[in-house]
Amino acid sequence: MRKMINFHYVLNILSRNLFIIASALLVSDGVALYYSEDNQPFILSAVIAFTISIITYFSTWKNLSDRDLRVKDAYLTVFLSWVTLGLFGSLPYLFSNAIPGFVDAFFESVSGFTTTGSSILTDIESLPKSILFWRSLTHWIGGIGIILIVVVIMPSLKMGGYHLLTLESSIQLQEKINPKIRAVGHRLLLIYLLLTVTEVIFLRLGHMNFYESVLHAFGTVATGGFSPRNTSIAGYSPYIQYVIMIFMFLSGASFVMHYFLLKLNLKKLLENEEFRFYTSMILVIGLVETFSLYENMNKPLEESFREGYFQVISIITCTGFASADYLQWPPYSWLIIFLAMFLGGSTGSTAGGIKMARHLVLLKNLKKIMRRMMHPNLVMSIRLNNKPLTENANGSILTFIVFYLIVFVIGTLLMVITGLDGVSAGGAVATCMAGIGPGLGTVGPAGNFAHLTEAGKLILTLLMLVGRLEIYGVIILFTKAFWSK
């Protein structure tokens, strides 16, 4: 009889994740030594992660007799991987006393790895540079996905890795780079590195120091939003803001599109419906916000354009950097920003949210319904990138959107019960589910999440994971069918 869950596989992969965490902690240790800061928190955290990794690996690898990783194993592995990241990622905060409470440290760590960018820190600039480096590095690691890194740099893992990569997006990519998952992994990682290095170079050209350039590149390419500055991007020059704006846009687009762009295959790029829709939404919403700021706040046209488009791109790509406090804008302007929190970037990007492809499919379904009302006998299929979408896939996408909104409503009610006002509760849940960072009310771009109750922070931490794993990846674990043989 086959096992219900192959826990040896699950633990073996988790051990590899811990090895990566330990390695990343040693990189942060090097930063601490460079700046003559206390490196003990990183050494201790790395030793703990590495020790548990070695013990877990050697206690499970001999029992990997069945080389087939089943769907249930994959779901559980992905969920536990992100929880493990959050737990061990919180150790440097606790050992350094930068964030003394476990709930706060866990919140900050999960926010980093899930590339959410919400923070409980009230004075970021007072923390050691090495701690802030670790904080931003969690973004960078989480952006590409710890599971992807395992598949790429751990070639000894001879099991089907397809499920591990597709669980984080319920829509399969319409364009494939290469049918072999390892080849896909290498190309994605190369693009990720290229974007990071290129942004660092452009930020340095704008006279941002190397340390801050690296941290902001981590936050931009991962669409995370952690900044080493209390004022986020507001204190930097227009040039810096434009550079970050451009790279946020690029990072919110599908990495498959980047691959075609590198191959100078512009035809594939222009033919992709999701990319066109993603670009159009940013252009239209950004234009509305630019007009609003220019007309209602008497800002110069260039400043209105830069401020409006920066916030729109930051929210839609789920990055969360801020160059202004949008809650000071006219009410309809920040209401548009709130609605944009539900858009999300492109499928196959590091962005969160519902994703543009799902909205596109929803609009196609509405169009189909309207046309059938006019022509009852009309036979019309839903197509994406000129390829027909199966009824199964179409239904799954529409169901996901409904589930997303239901979870949002339930999460908002729970946050209100913890004592948060309605506007702040809705903003907090929307931003954490989409992995954005700032929300509305007391958790807006000028505020933070420090004042929330511990129960509220734990609820939002769970919602970050739910959003990162696209809802199904968490909900399915609590069903009877999942645990039945």
N, C-alpha and C positions, 0 to 999 in steps of 0.2 A: 504494500500500500504506500502511495506517495505521501510525503509529509504535507500537512496543511501549510505551514510556513517553514522554509529552510533557514532556520536561525543561524546556522553556521555561515551561510553566505552573507546574511545581513550583518552579522558581527564582523566578518572578515572585511567587508567593504567599509564599515565604520572605522575599523582599525587603520585603514589606508587614509581615511579622512583625517583622523587624528595625527597621522604622520605629517600630513600637509600643514595642519594647524601648528604643529611643533616647529616645522621648518619656517613658517611665516613668523612665528614668535621669535625665532633666532634672528631673523632679519630686523625685527623691531629692536632686539637686543643690541644689534650693531648700531642702530640709530641712537640708542641711549648712550652707548659708549662714545660715539662721535660728539655728542653734545654734552658729555661729562655728566650725565644724569644717572640716577639709580637704575641699574639694569636687573636687579634681583627679581622684581615682579615677572620679568620675561623669562629669566632663567628658570625660576621655580615653575612657572606655568608650562614652559616647554618640556621640562623634565617630567612633570605629571602627565602631560599629553603623550609624550614619547613612550614612557613606561607602560601606560595603559594600552597604547597602540601595539607595542611589541608583545605584551602578554596576550592580548586579544587575538593578534594575528597568528601566533604560533600555537594557540590553543584551538584554533578553528581550521587552519589550512589543510590539515591531514584529513579532515572529514568532508572535503569538497569533492565528493565522488560524482555527483550529478552536475555536469557543466552547464545545464540549462537554467538560466535565471527566469523564473516564472513571474507572471504579472503581479501576483500578490506580494512576492518577495520584493519586487521593484517598488511598489507603492510604499511598503513599510520602510524600505531602505531610504528612499528619498525623504520621507517625513522625519525619520530618526536622524538622518544626516544633518538636516537643518536645525533640529533641536540640539544635537551634539555640538554643532558649530556655535550656537548661542550660549550654551553652558560653558564650554571651554574658552570661548572668546571673552567671557566676562571675567575670567581669572585675573588678567593684568589690571583691570579696573579695581578689583577687590584687594589684590595684594599691594597695589601702590596707594590704596586709600583715595584714589582719584574719585571713585564712586563707591562709597563705603557700604551701601545697602545692596543685598543680593537682587531684589526685585528691580531696582534702578539699573544695576550693572547688567542684568539679564536683558532688560528692555533696550538698553543702549547697544548691547552686543547683537541681539536679534535684529534691531533696526539697521545695524551696519551690514550684517550678512545678507539680509533680505533686500538690501539697497533701498530701504524706506527713507532714512534720513531724519526721522523724528528723534528729538533729543530731550533728555531731562537735564542737561547741563545748562547752568545759568551764567557761567563765566568761562567760556571755552578757552580764552587766551591765557588764563591762569594755570592751565594744566601743562605738564612737561611735554616737550615736543615729541618725545618717543611715544607717549600715550596717545597723542593726537595722530601720530603716524599710524599706530596700530588701529586706531578708530577708522581712519580712512582706508587702510589696507583691507579691513574686513569688507568694505564696500567692493573693492577691486576683486577680491576673491569671490565674494557672493555674486558679483555681476556675471562672471563667466559661468558660474555654477560649479560647486565643489565636485559634483558627479562627473561633469565634463572633464575637469582636470584629472580626476582619477582615471578615466578612460584613456586620456591622452598620454599621461606621464607614467602610468602604471601598466605597461604592455603585458606584464605577467598575468593580468586579470583576464583570463581566457573564458569569458562568458558573454552572452548576448547583451550588449550594452544599449540596445535600441530603446527599450522601455525606460531606462534611466534618463534618457535625454528627452523623450517625447512626453513624459508625464507632466512637465512644467508648461506644456502648451497643448490644449485639446484640439488645436487645428494643426494638422501636419503641413509642413511647408509645401507650397505649390511648386516651388522650384527647388530642385535638389542639386547640390554642388557635386556630390559624389555618392554613389550608393553605399559605400563602405563607411561605417560610422567612425572608425578611427581616422580615416582621411578627412571626413567632415570636421572632426574634432581639431585636427591639426590646423586646418584652414581657418576655422573660427578663432582659435587661439592666436594665430598669426595676425589676423585682422585686429583682434582685441589689443594686442601688443603694439601694432602699428599705429592705431588710433591714439593710444596712450602716449607713446613716444612723440608723435607728431604734435599733439596738443602741448606737451611739456615744452617743446621747441618754440612754438608760437607764443606761449605765455612768457617764456624767457625773453623773447624779442620785445615784449611789452614791459620789460623791466620788473617783472615779478620774480622774487628770489627763487632759487631752485627748489628749496624745501616746499614752499607754498605751491609752486608750479606742479610738483609731483602729486601733492595731496589733492589739489583741485582737478588734476587730470584723472586721478583715481575716482573722484566723486562724479565727474562728468561722464566718462566713458562707461562707468557702471550705472549711470543714471541714478546715483545715490543721493548726493547733495550735502554730505558733511563738509564743512569748511572749517579751517583753523581760526577763522575770524568770527567774532561775536556778531558782526554786521553782515555776515555771509559775503556776497559779492558787491554790496552797495558802496563800499569804500574804494573800489578799484576804478581805474580809468575806463573811459568808453571803449578803448581798444580792447582791453581785457574782457569787458562784458560782451563785446561782439565775438571775440574768439570763443568764449565759453558758450555763447548762444549757438554758434555754428556747430560746435562739437556736440552739444546737447541734441541738436536736430539730427546729426549723423548717427549718434548713438541710439536714438529712438527709432531709427529705421532698421529694417531687417538686415542682419549680417550677411544674408544671402545676396542682398542687393549690393552690399559693399564688395562682395566677391566679384560680381559681374562688372561693377564699376572699375575694379582693379584690372580686369581683363579688357577694359574699354568696350564692353558689350552694352552700349547705351540703349540698344533696342530692347533688351530684356528689362532694363530699368524702367523705361518709359511704358512698356507694355503691362507692368505690374499694377493691377488695379488698387491694391492696398497702399502702395507707395504714393500713387497719384491722389488717393483719398486722404492719406496722412498729410501730404504736402498742402492740399487744398484746405483742409480744416485749419491748419496752422495759419495759412495766409489769410483766410476769411476772418477767423476769430481775432488774430493779431491786428487786422485792419480795423475792426470794430473797436478794440481797446485803444488803438492809437487815436482814432477819431474822438473817443470819449475823453481821453486825457487832454487832447489838444483843445477841445471845445469847452470842457467843464472845469479844467484845472489850470487853464492858461499857461500850460507848459510849451516851450518851443517845439516845433515840429520834430526835429531830430531826437530830442529827449523823449517826446511822447512815443515816437516810433520805437526807440531803443527800449524804453521802460515797458511799453505794452507788449512788444514781441518777446522780450526776455522772459517776462512772467508767463506768457502763454506757452512758449516753447518749454519752459521749465516744468509747468504743470502737466501739459499733454504728454511729455516724454517721461513724466514721473520722476524727474530729477530732484526738484525741490530747492534749488538755489534761488535766492531772492536778491534782486537789486533795488527793490522798493517794497513798501508795506502796502499791498493791494487792498487792505481793509480800509485804507484812507481814501480810496477811489470812490466815485459815485456808486450807490447801492447796486444798480444794474450791472456795473462793471465787475464788482467782486462776485455777484451772483453768477455771471458768465464763467468766472474763474472756478467757482464751485462746481458748476455743471461740467466744466472741462475735466474735472478730476475723475469723471467716469469714462472718459474717452480711452486713455491709455495709448501707448505707442504701437509699433508694428509687431506682428507675430515674428518670432525669431530674433528679437532685439533684447536688450537687457531691461527694457521698460516694463512696467507693470500695467495694472488697470484691466479693463475689459478687452482691450486691443481693437485696433481699427478694423481688422478683417471681420470681426464679429458684428460691429456696427454696420459695416458695408453689407453683410449678409442680411442683417435685420432690415435695412432699407430696401434691399432687393425683394424680400418677402412682402413688405408693405406695398411695393410697386406691383408685385404679382397679385396681391389681394385686390388692389384698386382696379387693375386691368380685368380681373375676372368678374368684378362687379359690373363692368361695362360689357364684357364679352364672356358670358357664363360657360361657353363651350371651349374656351381658349385653353390649349395645352401649352404650358410654359414651365421650363425648368430653371432652377437657380444655378447660375454659373459664376465662377470666380476665376479670374485670369483665363477666360475662355474655356474653362474646364467645368463640366457639370458637377454639381455638388449632390452627393447621394442624399436620400431622404434621412438616412441615419445621421449623417454629418450635419445636415441642416437642422434637424431636430435637436441634436446635441448642442449646437451653437445657441439656438434660441432658448433651450432649457438652461444653459449656463448663465445667460443674461438674467433670466428670471431668478435663478438661485442667487446670483450676485446681489440683486436688489433686495431679496428677502433677507440675506445675511446682513446687508447694510442696515435695514430697518431694525432687525433684532439687535444688532450691535449698538445702534443708536439708543434704543430703549434701555439696554443694559447700562450704557454710560450715563444716561439720565438718572437711572436708579442709584448710581454711585454718587450722585450729587452734582454732576456737570450740567450746565444750562443747555437747552436744546440746540442752539446754533453751534456751540463749541463741541457738543457731543456728535452732531452730524458731521461736522468738519473733521473731527478726530478720527472717526470711523472711516469716512471716505478716504482720507489721506493715508491711513495705515493699511487699508485693504488694497489700495492702488500702489502703495509703495512710493508715495510722493514726498512727505516730510511735513511741511507746514499745512495747517488747516484753516479753520475760521474761529472767530471769537478769541478766547483766551489761549488757544493753541495756534494762532496765526503766525505769520512770518516774523512779527515783533515779539512773540511769546515763545513758550516751550511747554513741555509736558511734565515739568517737575512738580506742579501743584496738584496733580491728579492723585487720587487714592491708590493704594497698592492694588486693590481689586481692579480699578480702572486700568492701571498699567498692565496688569496681567491679561485683561480682556483684549486690550489693544495689541499686546505681544502675540496672542493667539491669532488675532485678525491679520497681523503681518504675515504669519506663517500660512494662514488660509489663503491670503491674496497671492503670496509667492508661489504656492503650490496649486493655484487656480481652482480653489474650492473643492473640486472632486477628490484631489489627492489627500485631503484631510477628512472630509465627510465619509468617504468610503471605509475608512478605518474603524468607524463607529457603527458599521452595519453588521447585522448577524451573518449575512451571506459571506462577508469577507473572512470571517473566522471559522466558517463551516468547512468541512472537508469536501 
